[in-house]
Amino acid sequence: MAQEQRPIRPLTSNDVVKEYLSAYNSVCALLWLSIFGRVVLLVPITGFESVYAGAGDFAKWTQTVAMLEILHSAFGLVRSPLPTTFLQVASRLLLVWAVVDRFPSVTTSTPFYSSMLLAWSATEVVRYTYFVLNLRGSVPSFMTWLRYNMFYVLYPIGITSEAVLVWKASEATGEPWKWVGWVVLGLYIPGGE
C-alpha cells in the first residue's frame, strides 16, 4: 500500500513577504524587549544616569533599524501610508541622533530619557508582537486590547519625555540652533494630534 504524497505548494512572492515581515517584526520585538529590560534593571540599581551608558547605543541603533519601515511602506509591503511612516520614523531618529546623541550631558542623566525609552519600548514590543501574530492569523484579544489601549498611557509619557529632551538640548545650543529646537517643539503640538 503506497502512501499518498501531497504536492508541495511552491512559495509565492506573498509568502516570502509574509515570512520576511514576520522575521523583521520578531527581531524588532526582541530588540525593544531588550531595551525595556535594560532600562527596568538599570534605573533601580544604578539610577537614571547610567541608562544611556547601558542602553543608549543599543536603543539608537535599534531605532535606526526602523528606517526599513519606510522602505516597507514605499514598496507596498505594508499598508501604512508612506508620509505617516516617514514622519514617525524621522521624529524618533531626530531624537536619538540629533538630540540625545549630540547632547548627552543634558539629556541622558534625567528621568525623561529613561521614561522615553520605557514608553517607546513598551509600545514597540506590543506593536511588533501584534504584527507577528496578525501575520500568523492568530491575535489574542488581550493583545489587540494592549495594542489599541496602551497608547492612552504611553503616548503622554513618551511625547512629554521627548519634548523635555528637545527643550534641554535646545537650551544647550547657541543661536540659531536654539530656535530650531523651539520650532521642533512647536511642531509637537500639531504632530501629536
Salt bridges, closest charged atoms under 4 A:
ASP15 OD2 - ARG9 NH1 2.94
GLU19 OE2 - ARG136 NH1 3.09
ASP57 OD1 - LYS60 NZ 3.28
GLU69 OE1 - ARG127 NH2 3.33
ASP101 OD1 - LYS60 NZ 2.94
GLU124 OE2 - ARG92 NH1 2.66
GLU124 OE1 - ARG127 NE 2.57
GLU171 OE1 - LYS178 NZ 3.94
